[in-house]
Amino acid sequence: MSAEQDFTEGLFACFKDFKLCLCVWCIPCIPSAKQRGWLDGREPNIIDYCCRQPSPYVSRQSFRKRYGYKMDAWKDCLCACFCYPCFLGQNDLEMRKHGYSPDVVVSTSNMSAGAVKA
């Protein structure tokens, strides 16, 4: 992929997908946690949804680096700050082109990571 590639989905493209639009506007912690889990190469767990709200800005920067997209930190920061749901939806739609599936099931198997074994 070219280093100058950029997002092909517009900032307001989430309005094309009613389910996504509803999700990013009403319960943004769900798509945010799923996207971060996908970028980390793991299934999100219940803690990701409840306690560790990942930053879509950080997820987008990771995505840009991984897939050779043009880095645009200022634009990403402004969009994340002033149009958070649309920014999250745009991330979702673009990630789908690279194998991301928003239908990931919540995992409870990795919740004991770091726990002391008895």
Biopython code that builds the backbone (N, CA, C, O; Angstrom):
import numpy as np
from Bio.PDB.StructureBuilder import StructureBuilder

atoms = [
    (1, "MET", "N", (0.824, -1.187, 0.000)),
    (1, "MET", "CA", (0.000, 0.000, 0.000)),
    (1, "MET", "C", (0.868, 1.249, 0.000)),
    (1, "MET", "O", (1.952, 1.272, 0.582)),
    (2, "SER", "N", (0.396, 2.235, -0.630)),
    (2, "SER", "CA", (1.119, 3.494, -0.722)),
    (2, "SER", "C", (1.097, 4.225, 0.622)),
    (2, "SER", "O", (0.111, 4.170, 1.356)),
    (3, "ALA", "N", (2.199, 4.908, 0.927)),
    (3, "ALA", "CA", (2.269, 5.674, 2.163)),
    (3, "ALA", "C", (1.327, 6.871, 2.118)),
    (3, "ALA", "O", (1.042, 7.474, 3.153)),
    (4, "GLU", "N", (0.851, 7.212, 0.950)),
    (4, "GLU", "CA", (-0.044, 8.363, 0.813)),
    (4, "GLU", "C", (-1.514, 7.960, 0.778)),
    (4, "GLU", "O", (-2.375, 8.814, 0.563)),
    (5, "GLN", "N", (-1.820, 6.689, 0.984)),
    (5, "GLN", "CA", (-3.212, 6.257, 1.009)),
    (5, "GLN", "C", (-3.913, 6.922, 2.183)),
    (5, "GLN", "O", (-3.310, 7.129, 3.235)),
    (6, "ASP", "N", (-5.178, 7.253, 2.005)),
    (6, "ASP", "CA", (-5.950, 7.844, 3.094)),
    (6, "ASP", "C", (-7.308, 7.162, 3.150)),
    (6, "ASP", "O", (-7.630, 6.334, 2.298)),
    (7, "PHE", "N", (-8.082, 7.503, 4.131)),
    (7, "PHE", "CA", (-9.395, 6.886, 4.310)),
    (7, "PHE", "C", (-10.265, 7.127, 3.085)),
    (7, "PHE", "O", (-10.309, 8.233, 2.545)),
    (8, "THR", "N", (-10.951, 6.081, 2.658)),
    (8, "THR", "CA", (-11.832, 6.204, 1.501)),
    (8, "THR", "C", (-13.262, 6.514, 1.932)),
    (8, "THR", "O", (-14.065, 7.013, 1.143)),
    (9, "GLU", "N", (-13.568, 6.216, 3.188)),
    (9, "GLU", "CA", (-14.898, 6.522, 3.723)),
    (9, "GLU", "C", (-14.882, 7.935, 4.287)),
    (9, "GLU", "O", (-13.927, 8.327, 4.957)),
    (10, "GLY", "N", (-15.921, 8.691, 4.024)),
    (10, "GLY", "CA", (-16.022, 10.051, 4.548)),
    (10, "GLY", "C", (-16.356, 10.064, 6.028)),
    (10, "GLY", "O", (-16.786, 9.053, 6.583)),
    (11, "LEU", "N", (-16.165, 11.183, 6.654)),
    (11, "LEU", "CA", (-16.418, 11.323, 8.081)),
    (11, "LEU", "C", (-17.885, 11.040, 8.433)),
    (11, "LEU", "O", (-18.175, 10.541, 9.520)),
    (12, "PHE", "N", (-18.795, 11.352, 7.531)),
    (12, "PHE", "CA", (-20.213, 11.144, 7.805)),
    (12, "PHE", "C", (-20.777, 9.886, 7.139)),
    (12, "PHE", "O", (-21.993, 9.747, 7.007)),
    (13, "ALA", "N", (-19.913, 8.986, 6.726)),
    (13, "ALA", "CA", (-20.333, 7.755, 6.049)),
    (13, "ALA", "C", (-21.096, 6.806, 6.965)),
    (13, "ALA", "O", (-21.819, 5.932, 6.486)),
    (14, "CYS", "N", (-20.943, 6.968, 8.272)),
    (14, "CYS", "CA", (-21.650, 6.064, 9.187)),
    (14, "CYS", "C", (-23.168, 6.175, 9.028)),
    (14, "CYS", "O", (-23.898, 5.258, 9.404)),
    (15, "PHE", "N", (-23.644, 7.288, 8.475)),
    (15, "PHE", "CA", (-25.086, 7.436, 8.275)),
    (15, "PHE", "C", (-25.634, 6.485, 7.215)),
    (15, "PHE", "O", (-26.850, 6.324, 7.104)),
    (16, "LYS", "N", (-24.754, 5.851, 6.432)),
    (16, "LYS", "CA", (-25.177, 4.859, 5.433)),
    (16, "LYS", "C", (-25.544, 3.527, 6.082)),
    (16, "LYS", "O", (-26.250, 2.720, 5.478)),
    (17, "ASP", "N", (-25.076, 3.293, 7.293)),
    (17, "ASP", "CA", (-25.280, 2.020, 8.001)),
    (17, "ASP", "C", (-26.024, 2.323, 9.301)),
    (17, "ASP", "O", (-25.416, 2.758, 10.279)),
    (18, "PHE", "N", (-27.339, 2.094, 9.314)),
    (18, "PHE", "CA", (-28.168, 2.470, 10.448)),
    (18, "PHE", "C", (-27.709, 1.831, 11.745)),
    (18, "PHE", "O", (-27.656, 2.499, 12.778)),
    (19, "LYS", "N", (-27.377, 0.554, 11.710)),
    (19, "LYS", "CA", (-26.941, -0.158, 12.916)),
    (19, "LYS", "C", (-25.655, 0.472, 13.473)),
    (19, "LYS", "O", (-25.539, 0.700, 14.677)),
    (20, "LEU", "N", (-24.712, 0.745, 12.601)),
    (20, "LEU", "CA", (-23.462, 1.384, 13.019)),
    (20, "LEU", "C", (-23.733, 2.783, 13.560)),
    (20, "LEU", "O", (-23.206, 3.158, 14.607)),
    (21, "CYS", "N", (-24.533, 3.537, 12.867)),
    (21, "CYS", "CA", (-24.856, 4.909, 13.273)),
    (21, "CYS", "C", (-25.470, 4.921, 14.671)),
    (21, "CYS", "O", (-25.067, 5.712, 15.523)),
    (22, "LEU", "N", (-26.425, 4.060, 14.900)),
    (22, "LEU", "CA", (-27.075, 3.967, 16.198)),
    (22, "LEU", "C", (-26.069, 3.598, 17.285)),
    (22, "LEU", "O", (-26.093, 4.156, 18.382)),
    (23, "CYS", "N", (-25.199, 2.667, 16.973)),
    (23, "CYS", "CA", (-24.212, 2.192, 17.931)),
    (23, "CYS", "C", (-23.199, 3.277, 18.298)),
    (23, "CYS", "O", (-22.934, 3.496, 19.480)),
    (24, "VAL", "N", (-22.631, 3.957, 17.305)),
    (24, "VAL", "CA", (-21.607, 4.971, 17.607)),
    (24, "VAL", "C", (-22.184, 6.195, 18.303)),
    (24, "VAL", "O", (-21.475, 6.880, 19.040)),
    (25, "TRP", "N", (-23.451, 6.472, 18.077)),
    (25, "TRP", "CA", (-24.063, 7.633, 18.735)),
    (25, "TRP", "C", (-24.596, 7.305, 20.121)),
    (25, "TRP", "O", (-24.536, 8.150, 21.014)),
    (26, "CYS", "N", (-25.119, 6.091, 20.325)),
    (26, "CYS", "CA", (-25.769, 5.755, 21.599)),
    (26, "CYS", "C", (-24.877, 4.984, 22.574)),
    (26, "CYS", "O", (-24.927, 5.224, 23.781)),
    (27, "ILE", "N", (-24.071, 4.073, 22.067)),
    (27, "ILE", "CA", (-23.200, 3.268, 22.934)),
    (27, "ILE", "C", (-21.804, 3.153, 22.307)),
    (27, "ILE", "O", (-21.392, 2.066, 21.900)),
    (28, "PRO", "N", (-21.087, 4.264, 22.231)),
    (28, "PRO", "CA", (-19.795, 4.273, 21.548)),
    (28, "PRO", "C", (-18.727, 3.391, 22.194)),
    (28, "PRO", "O", (-17.736, 3.060, 21.543)),
    (29, "CYS", "N", (-18.905, 3.004, 23.456)),
    (29, "CYS", "CA", (-17.902, 2.149, 24.097)),
    (29, "CYS", "C", (-17.812, 0.791, 23.409)),
    (29, "CYS", "O", (-16.749, 0.169, 23.426)),
    (30, "ILE", "N", (-18.898, 0.317, 22.804)),
    (30, "ILE", "CA", (-18.881, -1.002, 22.161)),
    (30, "ILE", "C", (-18.035, -0.997, 20.887)),
    (30, "ILE", "O", (-17.101, -1.795, 20.800)),
    (31, "PRO", "N", (-18.306, -0.148, 19.899)),
    (31, "PRO", "CA", (-17.438, -0.186, 18.715)),
    (31, "PRO", "C", (-15.998, 0.215, 19.033)),
    (31, "PRO", "O", (-15.065, -0.296, 18.413)),
    (32, "SER", "N", (-15.812, 1.110, 19.977)),
    (32, "SER", "CA", (-14.466, 1.534, 20.338)),
    (32, "SER", "C", (-13.662, 0.367, 20.905)),
    (32, "SER", "O", (-12.508, 0.168, 20.527)),
    (33, "ALA", "N", (-14.262, -0.401, 21.804)),
    (33, "ALA", "CA", (-13.584, -1.555, 22.407)),
    (33, "ALA", "C", (-13.319, -2.649, 21.366)),
    (33, "ALA", "O", (-12.256, -3.270, 21.368)),
    (34, "LYS", "N", (-14.283, -2.876, 20.487)),
    (34, "LYS", "CA", (-14.105, -3.895, 19.447)),
    (34, "LYS", "C", (-12.984, -3.517, 18.479)),
    (34, "LYS", "O", (-12.181, -4.365, 18.090)),
    (35, "GLN", "N", (-12.935, -2.261, 18.099)),
    (35, "GLN", "CA", (-11.886, -1.804, 17.186)),
    (35, "GLN", "C", (-10.508, -1.940, 17.823)),
    (35, "GLN", "O", (-9.570, -2.407, 17.177)),
    (36, "ARG", "N", (-10.380, -1.535, 19.086)),
    (36, "ARG", "CA", (-9.089, -1.615, 19.766)),
    (36, "ARG", "C", (-8.657, -3.068, 19.921)),
    (36, "ARG", "O", (-7.487, -3.395, 19.723)),
    (37, "GLY", "N", (-9.598, -3.941, 20.273)),
    (37, "GLY", "CA", (-9.283, -5.366, 20.387)),
    (37, "GLY", "C", (-8.784, -5.930, 19.070)),
    (37, "GLY", "O", (-7.806, -6.678, 19.043)),
    (38, "TRP", "N", (-9.453, -5.577, 17.972)),
    (38, "TRP", "CA", (-9.044, -6.053, 16.640)),
    (38, "TRP", "C", (-7.637, -5.568, 16.312)),
    (38, "TRP", "O", (-6.814, -6.341, 15.822)),
    (39, "LEU", "N", (-7.361, -4.317, 16.575)),
    (39, "LEU", "CA", (-6.027, -3.781, 16.293)),
    (39, "LEU", "C", (-4.957, -4.432, 17.163)),
    (39, "LEU", "O", (-3.803, -4.552, 16.750)),
    (40, "ASP", "N", (-5.342, -4.853, 18.374)),
    (40, "ASP", "CA", (-4.401, -5.529, 19.268)),
    (40, "ASP", "C", (-4.285, -7.017, 18.966)),
    (40, "ASP", "O", (-3.457, -7.708, 19.559)),
    (41, "GLY", "N", (-5.113, -7.519, 18.043)),
    (41, "GLY", "CA", (-5.066, -8.942, 17.683)),
    (41, "GLY", "C", (-5.709, -9.839, 18.727)),
    (41, "GLY", "O", (-5.261, -10.967, 18.936)),
    (42, "ARG", "N", (-6.748, -9.355, 19.378)),
    (42, "ARG", "CA", (-7.424, -10.136, 20.407)),
    (42, "ARG", "C", (-8.909, -9.801, 20.416)),
    (42, "ARG", "O", (-9.344, -8.806, 19.836)),
    (43, "GLU", "N", (-9.677, -10.657, 21.090)),
    (43, "GLU", "CA", (-11.090, -10.363, 21.265)),
    (43, "GLU", "C", (-11.241, -9.429, 22.455)),
    (43, "GLU", "O", (-10.560, -9.611, 23.464)),
    (44, "PRO", "N", (-12.107, -8.446, 22.365)),
    (44, "PRO", "CA", (-12.331, -7.592, 23.528)),
    (44, "PRO", "C", (-13.054, -8.365, 24.621)),
    (44, "PRO", "O", (-13.816, -9.289, 24.337)),
    (45, "ASN", "N", (-12.813, -7.987, 25.867)),
    (45, "ASN", "CA", (-13.538, -8.625, 26.962)),
    (45, "ASN", "C", (-14.413, -7.584, 27.654)),
    (45, "ASN", "O", (-14.408, -6.409, 27.289)),
    (46, "ILE", "N", (-15.144, -8.024, 28.631)),
    (46, "ILE", "CA", (-16.117, -7.155, 29.291)),
    (46, "ILE", "C", (-15.441, -5.943, 29.939)),
    (46, "ILE", "O", (-16.045, -4.874, 30.026)),
    (47, "ILE", "N", (-14.209, -6.097, 30.387)),
    (47, "ILE", "CA", (-13.463, -4.988, 30.990)),
    (47, "ILE", "C", (-13.208, -3.895, 29.953)),
    (47, "ILE", "O", (-13.281, -2.708, 30.271)),
    (48, "ASP", "N", (-12.909, -4.294, 28.711)),
    (48, "ASP", "CA", (-12.690, -3.320, 27.641)),
    (48, "ASP", "C", (-13.918, -2.427, 27.455)),
    (48, "ASP", "O", (-13.792, -1.226, 27.220)),
    (49, "TYR", "N", (-15.087, -3.019, 27.561)),
    (49, "TYR", "CA", (-16.317, -2.266, 27.350)),
    (49, "TYR", "C", (-16.656, -1.357, 28.533)),
    (49, "TYR", "O", (-17.158, -0.249, 28.346)),
    (50, "CYS", "N", (-16.382, -1.825, 29.731)),
    (50, "CYS", "CA", (-16.831, -1.107, 30.935)),
    (50, "CYS", "C", (-15.798, -0.164, 31.535)),
    (50, "CYS", "O", (-16.144, 0.936, 31.967)),
    (51, "CYS", "N", (-14.556, -0.569, 31.568)),
    (51, "CYS", "CA", (-13.576, 0.177, 32.359)),
    (51, "CYS", "C", (-12.454, 0.816, 31.564)),
    (51, "CYS", "O", (-11.826, 1.763, 32.038)),
    (52, "ARG", "N", (-12.196, 0.330, 30.394)),
    (52, "ARG", "CA", (-11.041, 0.811, 29.649)),
    (52, "ARG", "C", (-11.471, 1.376, 28.320)),
    (52, "ARG", "O", (-11.116, 0.834, 27.273)),
    (53, "GLN", "N", (-12.207, 2.424, 28.337)),
    (53, "GLN", "CA", (-12.670, 3.039, 27.093)),
    (53, "GLN", "C", (-11.457, 3.452, 26.256)),
    (53, "GLN", "O", (-10.800, 4.445, 26.566)),
    (54, "PRO", "N", (-11.158, 2.692, 25.194)),
    (54, "PRO", "CA", (-10.005, 3.053, 24.373)),
    (54, "PRO", "C", (-10.256, 4.310, 23.548)),
    (54, "PRO", "O", (-11.397, 4.628, 23.215)),
    (55, "SER", "N", (-9.216, 4.995, 23.234)),
    (55, "SER", "CA", (-9.315, 6.215, 22.445)),
    (55, "SER", "C", (-9.364, 5.898, 20.957)),
    (55, "SER", "O", (-8.435, 5.285, 20.431)),
    (56, "PRO", "N", (-10.421, 6.299, 20.270)),
    (56, "PRO", "CA", (-10.474, 6.092, 18.825)),
    (56, "PRO", "C", (-9.338, 6.817, 18.099)),
    (56, "PRO", "O", (-8.906, 6.387, 17.029)),
    (57, "TYR", "N", (-8.857, 7.913, 18.683)),
    (57, "TYR", "CA", (-7.722, 8.626, 18.083)),
    (57, "TYR", "C", (-6.492, 7.717, 18.078)),
    (57, "TYR", "O", (-5.816, 7.596, 17.057)),
    (58, "VAL", "N", (-6.201, 7.081, 19.212)),
    (58, "VAL", "CA", (-5.043, 6.185, 19.298)),
    (58, "VAL", "C", (-5.245, 4.983, 18.376)),
    (58, "VAL", "O", (-4.307, 4.540, 17.713)),
    (59, "SER", "N", (-6.463, 4.461, 18.336)),
    (59, "SER", "CA", (-6.745, 3.333, 17.439)),
    (59, "SER", "C", (-6.511, 3.730, 15.985)),
    (59, "SER", "O", (-5.955, 2.951, 15.211)),
    (60, "ARG", "N", (-6.931, 4.932, 15.612)),
    (60, "ARG", "CA", (-6.745, 5.375, 14.231)),
    (60, "ARG", "C", (-5.262, 5.529, 13.905)),
    (60, "ARG", "O", (-4.833, 5.183, 12.804)),
    (61, "GLN", "N", (-4.483, 6.039, 14.841)),
    (61, "GLN", "CA", (-3.054, 6.184, 14.593)),
    (61, "GLN", "C", (-2.404, 4.814, 14.395)),
    (61, "GLN", "O", (-1.548, 4.655, 13.525)),
    (62, "SER", "N", (-2.804, 3.829, 15.196)),
    (62, "SER", "CA", (-2.301, 2.462, 15.039)),
    (62, "SER", "C", (-2.715, 1.888, 13.692)),
    (62, "SER", "O", (-1.916, 1.249, 13.008)),
    (63, "PHE", "N", (-3.960, 2.120, 13.319)),
    (63, "PHE", "CA", (-4.477, 1.633, 12.037)),
    (63, "PHE", "C", (-3.705, 2.259, 10.875)),
    (63, "PHE", "O", (-3.297, 1.559, 9.948)),
    (64, "ARG", "N", (-3.507, 3.565, 10.925)),
    (64, "ARG", "CA", (-2.777, 4.258, 9.857)),
    (64, "ARG", "C", (-1.372, 3.679, 9.698)),
    (64, "ARG", "O", (-0.912, 3.435, 8.582)),
    (65, "LYS", "N", (-0.708, 3.466, 10.811)),
    (65, "LYS", "CA", (0.656, 2.938, 10.758)),
    (65, "LYS", "C", (0.678, 1.515, 10.202)),
    (65, "LYS", "O", (1.510, 1.190, 9.355)),
    (66, "ARG", "N", (-0.233, 0.671, 10.676)),
    (66, "ARG", "CA", (-0.255, -0.727, 10.257)),
    (66, "ARG", "C", (-0.520, -0.880, 8.761)),
    (66, "ARG", "O", (0.098, -1.720, 8.107)),
    (67, "TYR", "N", (-1.427, -0.079, 8.215)),
    (67, "TYR", "CA", (-1.824, -0.246, 6.818)),
    (67, "TYR", "C", (-1.227, 0.795, 5.871)),
    (67, "TYR", "O", (-1.646, 0.886, 4.717)),
    (68, "GLY", "N", (-0.276, 1.564, 6.330)),
    (68, "GLY", "CA", (0.436, 2.490, 5.463)),
    (68, "GLY", "C", (-0.386, 3.689, 5.021)),
    (68, "GLY", "O", (-0.159, 4.239, 3.942)),
    (69, "TYR", "N", (-1.329, 4.092, 5.841)),
    (69, "TYR", "CA", (-2.120, 5.279, 5.525)),
    (69, "TYR", "C", (-1.333, 6.532, 5.893)),
    (69, "TYR", "O", (-0.494, 6.520, 6.794)),
    (70, "LYS", "N", (-1.621, 7.598, 5.181)),
    (70, "LYS", "CA", (-0.977, 8.879, 5.454)),
    (70, "LYS", "C", (-1.285, 9.311, 6.890)),
    (70, "LYS", "O", (-2.444, 9.307, 7.304)),
    (71, "MET", "N", (-0.258, 9.680, 7.643)),
    (71, "MET", "CA", (-0.447, 10.139, 9.020)),
    (71, "MET", "C", (-0.964, 11.580, 8.996)),
    (71, "MET", "O", (-0.442, 12.427, 8.271)),
    (72, "ASP", "N", (-1.980, 11.837, 9.784)),
    (72, "ASP", "CA", (-2.571, 13.175, 9.847)),
    (72, "ASP", "C", (-3.086, 13.404, 11.273)),
    (72, "ASP", "O", (-4.292, 13.417, 11.518)),
    (73, "ALA", "N", (-2.155, 13.581, 12.196)),
    (73, "ALA", "CA", (-2.485, 13.657, 13.616)),
    (73, "ALA", "C", (-3.424, 14.815, 13.950)),
    (73, "ALA", "O", (-4.357, 14.640, 14.734)),
    (74, "TRP", "N", (-3.194, 15.987, 13.374)),
    (74, "TRP", "CA", (-4.034, 17.147, 13.682)),
    (74, "TRP", "C", (-5.470, 16.946, 13.221)),
    (74, "TRP", "O", (-6.411, 17.220, 13.965)),
    (75, "LYS", "N", (-5.631, 16.475, 12.011)),
    (75, "LYS", "CA", (-6.979, 16.231, 11.481)),
    (75, "LYS", "C", (-7.694, 15.178, 12.328)),
    (75, "LYS", "O", (-8.864, 15.339, 12.676)),
    (76, "ASP", "N", (-6.980, 14.099, 12.657)),
    (76, "ASP", "CA", (-7.573, 13.040, 13.466)),
    (76, "ASP", "C", (-7.960, 13.553, 14.850)),
    (76, "ASP", "O", (-9.024, 13.211, 15.366)),
    (77, "CYS", "N", (-7.107, 14.364, 15.443)),
    (77, "CYS", "CA", (-7.378, 14.910, 16.769)),
    (77, "CYS", "C", (-8.622, 15.805, 16.749)),
    (77, "CYS", "O", (-9.494, 15.687, 17.610)),
    (78, "LEU", "N", (-8.692, 16.686, 15.773)),
    (78, "LEU", "CA", (-9.845, 17.590, 15.677)),
    (78, "LEU", "C", (-11.142, 16.836, 15.423)),
    (78, "LEU", "O", (-12.169, 17.133, 16.033)),
    (79, "CYS", "N", (-11.092, 15.862, 14.523)),
    (79, "CYS", "CA", (-12.302, 15.073, 14.243)),
    (79, "CYS", "C", (-12.736, 14.268, 15.464)),
    (79, "CYS", "O", (-13.928, 14.179, 15.759)),
    (80, "ALA", "N", (-11.767, 13.681, 16.176)),
    (80, "ALA", "CA", (-12.095, 12.893, 17.364)),
    (80, "ALA", "C", (-12.695, 13.781, 18.464)),
    (80, "ALA", "O", (-13.585, 13.350, 19.197)),
    (81, "CYS", "N", (-12.211, 15.003, 18.570)),
    (81, "CYS", "CA", (-12.708, 15.917, 19.606)),
    (81, "CYS", "C", (-14.078, 16.510, 19.282)),
    (81, "CYS", "O", (-14.928, 16.641, 20.164)),
    (82, "PHE", "N", (-14.286, 16.864, 18.027)),
    (82, "PHE", "CA", (-15.494, 17.609, 17.680)),
    (82, "PHE", "C", (-16.592, 16.797, 16.997)),
    (82, "PHE", "O", (-17.726, 17.261, 16.883)),
    (83, "CYS", "N", (-16.263, 15.597, 16.546)),
    (83, "CYS", "CA", (-17.292, 14.737, 15.948)),
    (83, "CYS", "C", (-16.976, 13.277, 16.267)),
    (83, "CYS", "O", (-16.819, 12.439, 15.379)),
    (84, "TYR", "N", (-16.890, 13.010, 17.562)),
    (84, "TYR", "CA", (-16.484, 11.704, 18.062)),
    (84, "TYR", "C", (-17.275, 10.535, 17.443)),
    (84, "TYR", "O", (-16.651, 9.598, 16.946)),
    (85, "PRO", "N", (-18.607, 10.549, 17.452)),
    (85, "PRO", "CA", (-19.338, 9.406, 16.891)),
    (85, "PRO", "C", (-19.037, 9.171, 15.399)),
    (85, "PRO", "O", (-18.858, 8.029, 14.976)),
    (86, "CYS", "N", (-18.983, 10.234, 14.619)),
    (86, "CYS", "CA", (-18.696, 10.080, 13.191)),
    (86, "CYS", "C", (-17.278, 9.569, 12.969)),
    (86, "CYS", "O", (-17.037, 8.756, 12.076)),
    (87, "PHE", "N", (-16.352, 10.042, 13.775)),
    (87, "PHE", "CA", (-14.956, 9.600, 13.714)),
    (87, "PHE", "C", (-14.877, 8.108, 14.010)),
    (87, "PHE", "O", (-14.179, 7.368, 13.316)),
    (88, "LEU", "N", (-15.590, 7.670, 15.035)),
    (88, "LEU", "CA", (-15.625, 6.263, 15.412)),
    (88, "LEU", "C", (-16.252, 5.416, 14.300)),
    (88, "LEU", "O", (-15.773, 4.322, 14.000)),
    (89, "GLY", "N", (-17.322, 5.928, 13.694)),
    (89, "GLY", "CA", (-17.960, 5.224, 12.577)),
    (89, "GLY", "C", (-17.058, 5.126, 11.365)),
    (89, "GLY", "O", (-17.025, 4.096, 10.692)),
    (90, "GLN", "N", (-16.328, 6.187, 11.082)),
    (90, "GLN", "CA", (-15.400, 6.177, 9.949)),
    (90, "GLN", "C", (-14.301, 5.137, 10.185)),
    (90, "GLN", "O", (-13.927, 4.410, 9.265)),
    (91, "ASN", "N", (-13.784, 5.067, 11.415)),
    (91, "ASN", "CA", (-12.794, 4.038, 11.746)),
    (91, "ASN", "C", (-13.356, 2.653, 11.460)),
    (91, "ASN", "O", (-12.700, 1.819, 10.836)),
    (92, "ASP", "N", (-14.578, 2.421, 11.926)),
    (92, "ASP", "CA", (-15.221, 1.120, 11.777)),
    (92, "ASP", "C", (-15.340, 0.723, 10.308)),
    (92, "ASP", "O", (-14.963, -0.385, 9.927)),
    (93, "LEU", "N", (-15.861, 1.625, 9.489)),
    (93, "LEU", "CA", (-16.067, 1.322, 8.074)),
    (93, "LEU", "C", (-14.749, 1.079, 7.346)),
    (93, "LEU", "O", (-14.673, 0.200, 6.487)),
    (94, "GLU", "N", (-13.726, 1.834, 7.673)),
    (94, "GLU", "CA", (-12.431, 1.663, 7.006)),
    (94, "GLU", "C", (-11.757, 0.362, 7.443)),
    (94, "GLU", "O", (-11.132, -0.319, 6.630)),
    (95, "MET", "N", (-11.881, 0.022, 8.711)),
    (95, "MET", "CA", (-11.274, -1.211, 9.215)),
    (95, "MET", "C", (-11.910, -2.448, 8.607)),
    (95, "MET", "O", (-11.245, -3.471, 8.444)),
    (96, "ARG", "N", (-13.184, -2.366, 8.271)),
    (96, "ARG", "CA", (-13.877, -3.502, 7.634)),
    (96, "ARG", "C", (-13.209, -3.888, 6.315)),
    (96, "ARG", "O", (-13.240, -5.054, 5.920)),
    (97, "LYS", "N", (-12.614, -2.931, 5.645)),
    (97, "LYS", "CA", (-11.941, -3.196, 4.369)),
    (97, "LYS", "C", (-10.659, -3.991, 4.559)),
    (97, "LYS", "O", (-10.064, -4.473, 3.595)),
    (98, "HIS", "N", (-10.240, -4.122, 5.809)),
    (98, "HIS", "CA", (-8.998, -4.839, 6.111)),
    (98, "HIS", "C", (-9.247, -6.064, 6.986)),
    (98, "HIS", "O", (-8.321, -6.572, 7.618)),
    (99, "GLY", "N", (-10.485, -6.540, 7.026)),
    (99, "GLY", "CA", (-10.794, -7.779, 7.724)),
    (99, "GLY", "C", (-11.464, -7.642, 9.074)),
    (99, "GLY", "O", (-11.794, -8.649, 9.701)),
    (100, "TYR", "N", (-11.675, -6.416, 9.539)),
    (100, "TYR", "CA", (-12.352, -6.209, 10.823)),
    (100, "TYR", "C", (-13.825, -6.572, 10.688)),
    (100, "TYR", "O", (-14.468, -6.247, 9.690)),
    (101, "SER", "N", (-14.348, -7.248, 11.703)),
    (101, "SER", "CA", (-15.768, -7.557, 11.733)),
    (101, "SER", "C", (-16.377, -6.970, 12.996)),
    (101, "SER", "O", (-15.920, -7.276, 14.098)),
    (102, "PRO", "N", (-17.397, -6.135, 12.860)),
    (102, "PRO", "CA", (-18.021, -5.556, 14.052)),
    (102, "PRO", "C", (-18.848, -6.570, 14.843)),
    (102, "PRO", "O", (-19.369, -6.242, 15.909)),
    (103, "ASP", "N", (-18.974, -7.793, 14.336)),
    (103, "ASP", "CA", (-19.788, -8.806, 14.994)),
    (103, "ASP", "C", (-18.987, -9.694, 15.934)),
    (103, "ASP", "O", (-19.361, -10.846, 16.158)),
    (104, "VAL", "N", (-17.891, -9.180, 16.489)),
    (104, "VAL", "CA", (-17.066, -9.928, 17.431)),
    (104, "VAL", "C", (-17.862, -10.171, 18.701)),
    (104, "VAL", "O", (-18.576, -9.288, 19.176)),
    (105, "VAL", "N", (-17.735, -11.365, 19.243)),
    (105, "VAL", "CA", (-18.432, -11.716, 20.473)),
    (105, "VAL", "C", (-17.551, -11.330, 21.659)),
    (105, "VAL", "O", (-16.325, -11.414, 21.582)),
    (106, "VAL", "N", (-18.177, -10.908, 22.752)),
    (106, "VAL", "CA", (-17.427, -10.543, 23.958)),
    (106, "VAL", "C", (-16.786, -11.790, 24.541)),
    (106, "VAL", "O", (-17.449, -12.810, 24.730)),
    (107, "SER", "N", (-15.501, -11.702, 24.824)),
    (107, "SER", "CA", (-14.770, -12.815, 25.405)),
    (107, "SER", "C", (-14.641, -12.620, 26.908)),
    (107, "SER", "O", (-14.386, -11.512, 27.379)),
    (108, "THR", "N", (-14.819, -13.696, 27.650)),
    (108, "THR", "CA", (-14.565, -13.653, 29.078)),
    (108, "THR", "C", (-13.349, -14.500, 29.424)),
    (108, "THR", "O", (-12.955, -14.576, 30.587)),
    (109, "SER", "N", (-12.755, -15.135, 28.421)),
    (109, "SER", "CA", (-11.632, -16.039, 28.662)),
    (109, "SER", "C", (-10.343, -15.333, 29.047)),
    (109, "SER", "O", (-9.531, -15.916, 29.766)),
    (110, "ASN", "N", (-10.122, -14.106, 28.602)),
    (110, "ASN", "CA", (-8.862, -13.421, 28.907)),
    (110, "ASN", "C", (-9.028, -12.400, 30.026)),
    (110, "ASN", "O", (-8.207, -11.492, 30.152)),
    (111, "MET", "N", (-10.064, -12.528, 30.833)),
    (111, "MET", "CA", (-10.300, -11.562, 31.892)),
    (111, "MET", "C", (-9.392, -11.795, 33.094)),
    (111, "MET", "O", (-9.225, -10.895, 33.917)),
    (112, "SER", "N", (-8.802, -12.985, 33.213)),
    (112, "SER", "CA", (-7.974, -13.263, 34.375)),
    (112, "SER", "C", (-6.494, -12.981, 34.117)),
    (112, "SER", "O", (-5.641, -13.355, 34.922)),
    (113, "ALA", "N", (-6.190, -12.330, 33.007)),
    (113, "ALA", "CA", (-4.805, -12.017, 32.710)),
    (113, "ALA", "C", (-4.208, -11.188, 33.843)),
    (113, "ALA", "O", (-4.745, -10.144, 34.216)),
    (114, "GLY", "N", (-3.110, -11.659, 34.373)),
    (114, "GLY", "CA", (-2.443, -10.956, 35.460)),
    (114, "GLY", "C", (-2.947, -11.368, 36.835)),
    (114, "GLY", "O", (-2.439, -10.891, 37.850)),
    (115, "ALA", "N", (-3.938, -12.246, 36.878)),
    (115, "ALA", "CA", (-4.446, -12.699, 38.161)),
    (115, "ALA", "C", (-3.484, -13.718, 38.769)),
    (115, "ALA", "O", (-2.799, -14.449, 38.053)),
    (116, "VAL", "N", (-3.445, -13.754, 40.060)),
    (116, "VAL", "CA", (-2.579, -14.703, 40.771)),
    (116, "VAL", "C", (-3.246, -16.053, 40.773)),
    (116, "VAL", "O", (-4.419, -16.171, 41.127)),
    (117, "LYS", "N", (-2.494, -17.095, 40.373)),
    (117, "LYS", "CA", (-3.034, -18.453, 40.368)),
    (117, "LYS", "C", (-2.991, -19.019, 41.770)),
    (117, "LYS", "O", (-2.017, -18.825, 42.496)),
    (118, "ALA", "N", (-4.048, -19.721, 42.151)),
    (118, "ALA", "CA", (-4.111, -20.306, 43.499)),
    (118, "ALA", "C", (-3.372, -21.613, 43.553)),
    (118, "ALA", "O", (-3.318, -22.249, 44.606)),
]
sb = StructureBuilder()
sb.init_structure("model")
sb.init_model(0)
sb.init_chain("A")
sb.init_seg("    ")
for serial, (resi, resn, name, xyz) in enumerate(atoms, 1):
    if name == "N":
        sb.init_residue(resn, " ", resi, " ")
    sb.init_atom(name, np.array(xyz, "f"), 0.0, 1.0, " ", f" {name:<3s}", serial, name[0])
structure = sb.get_structure()
